[in-house]
Amino acid sequence: DIQMTQSPSSLSASVGDRVTITCRASQSITKYLHWYQQKPGEVPKLLIHSASSLQSGVPSRFSGSGSGTDFTLTISSLQPGDFATYYCHQSYSVPQTFGQGTKVEIK
Amino acid sequence: EVHLVESGGGLVKPGGSLRLSCAASGFTFSIAWMNWVRQAPGKGLEWIGRITSETAGGTTDYAAPVKGRFSISRDDSKNTMYLQMSSLENEDTAVYFCTTDYPIWGSGSCNYWGQGTLVTVSS
């Protein structure tokens, strides 16, 4: 099975900060990597699919990069509504797997 | 508009069984590959299984913790996917979501999610 390791597990940041979350796969997943945002009590929302494609309706301050085993989600300027938990997800092979999540909190 | 509506959750005793349904609308269900994802209380997301379209063989795949206990099926005439759960354990307590990658066909992403249905396994 492919293991997905996200880092950090949590971070504290201020509005306007640039935030970077990384996700590492235990083997190559080419570009079958997706990022989600989940706020408390809400359903996860797809932000980035296929490593770097911004999902329709998602603000352009979110971006994704990477291929193979190393991936990054970047929020260029953190906004109040961005405080949430972020997950990466590989769909390259079954069983598909999610990262353990990164909680972004207000500093 | 796309809708995924899960139903069938509830309280069940360890060792019991339950069948969840995911009713889909707003897209061509018959060509969709569908997933089940769960989230235990206060925990992260866990992919538990997938069913491909009938044209792709209708094949199913499962995560190790549920393999042999859970079974996914679909009825394209009803635009519905099912998750049959048996030999339930306390650790299966979670909100269960169905998802699809429509219209990002082939990405395997979870673009649309249902609202989830809560399964509680407890004596």
Interface residues (C-beta under 8 A of the other chain):
Chain A: D1 Y32 H34 Y36 Q38 V43 P44 L46 H49 S50 Q55 T85 Y87 H89 S91 Y92 V94 P95 Q96 T97 F98 G99 Q100 G101
Chain B: N35 V37 G44 L45 E46 W47 R50 D61 Y62 A63 A64 F97 D101 I104 S107 G108 S109 C110 N111 W113 G114 Q115 G116
